[in-house]
């Protein structure tokens, strides 16, 4: 009976507090921090056992090695969630009674709580806490598709595999992933905003500024980095001939 009572209390705590709508943002942040710590520690343990080059790295290189593992796991998680919510779920469907720009769910709010990128933190916090404009945040977050490839490139470079075939293939994959997820996708983003601007303009002034300026700044940065990727890929291919 005592065990049953503890189980009931635990379920009540989970449903009434941790997963209550008002607590989801804070629960997700705690879960995100805990997950980062777990991935960091597991990466350190795994790398010491399976990667001989890890023990030869400097302290700062080890820290970056572990942090990039967190970045990769997060990117995979948020990309899957973003693709599902934007293209598979009907959460942001125009066929719903409520306007698309104001739609949110427990899952969409929870997922935003584990975001760690500073440049978009204000926009993410707004969408998470206010519950508005989440569709456009997730459209932008699909660009995280490129992060695992970028991190893998750093790993290959650090492991002394810059002249390997894997390094070349990685560069080509990054080129096409960046083109789709950070150039073409952002073009679609602004086209979608244009088509639904009657809804966007119903946001408060701060929300409209975030929806329009943060993606614009990211777009400029994406184009600059894409130009560097093109030059780097051309240089790598030239060395191969």
TAVEN-V68246 format. One record per backbone hydrogen bond with DSSP energy under -0.5 kcal/mol. NH is the residue of the N-H (numbers start at 1). CO is the residue of the C=O. Records with the same first field share a line. If there is no record, write none. Layout:
NH->CO, CO
This chain:
5->1
6->2
7->3
8->4
9->5
10->6
11->7
12->8
13->9
14->10
15->11
16->12
17->13
18->13
19->14
20->17
23->20
24->20
27->23
28->24
29->25
30->26
31->27
32->28
33->29
34->30
35->31
36->32
37->33
38->34
39->35
40->36
41->37
42->38
43->39
44->40
45->41
46->42
47->43
48->44
49->45
50->46
51->47
52->50
54->51
55->51, 52
56->53
57->54
62->58
63->59
64->60
65->61
66->62
67->63
68->64
69->65
70->66
71->67
72->68
73->69
74->70
75->71
76->72
77->73
78->74
79->75
80->76
81->77
82->78
83->79
84->80
85->81
86->82
87->83
88->83, 84
89->84
93->90
96->93
102->99
103->100
109->105
110->106
111->107
112->108
113->109, 110
114->111
115->112
118->116
120->117
121->118
124->120
125->121
126->122
127->123
128->124
129->125
130->126
131->126, 127
133->101
137->133
138->134
139->135
140->136
141->137
142->138, 139
143->140
144->141
145->142
146->143
147->144
148->144
150->146
151->147
152->148
153->149
154->150
155->151
156->152
157->153
158->154
159->155
160->157
161->156
164->161
168->164
169->165
170->166
171->167
172->168
173->169
174->170
175->171
176->172
177->173
178->174
179->175
180->176
181->177
182->178
183->178, 179
184->179
185->180
187->183
188->184
189->185
190->186
191->187
192->188
193->189
194->190
195->191
196->192
197->194
199->196
200->196
201->197
202->199
203->200
208->204
209->205
210->206
211->207
212->208
213->209
214->210
215->210
216->212
217->213
218->214
219->215
220->216
221->217
222->218
223->219
224->220
225->221
226->222
227->223
228->224
229->225
230->226
231->227
232->228
233->229
234->230
235->231
236->232
237->233
238->234
239->235
240->236, 237
241->237, 238
